[in-house]
């Protein structure tokens, strides 16, 4: 009986798509896309309620539950969960933060980098990135030397102690990765990875080109994105 109900739902969806596209032959690929969109809309409706929200300010909640805003909110939540797991994994080590961990991990794959290159690769602002480098140098995990090509610049490299500390942490950080991906299946992880990599490519390009330097830039680019999708 459950199979019959499923077939009935599929037939109803085919009829709905035909009604929305009168006179047009619907291909399997087009129906597959239509089906995916409808499933996604149903899932968004079913899962949109945020357990943190109360009953007040319905107009504000309507804005919060718009698709882009919901995704943004979930990204914030995920980043905070990840930071809490990383903090626990780093407990008792010579590394104090996720930013220090990623800075050393990037350096591990290079002979050396300039301070500005490392800060940029670590997706940090100059002030906070400089403080991370200062702490790592003070802890003996990173060394610095004059840049032979540019006397105004300093190059940094990971030290033997930094390598040792980093490899000790890798084991626990692997468990953090498993915790972050949670109860996703292998296929769901692959789908999520594909989408996140697409977003990473988009945002990294803006970050490196420094295209978003003001509120006006943010609003302008956001409008252009919506118009081009």
Order of alpha helices (4+ residues) and beta strands (2+ residues): alpha-alpha-alpha-alpha-alpha-beta-alpha-alpha-beta-beta-alpha-alpha-alpha
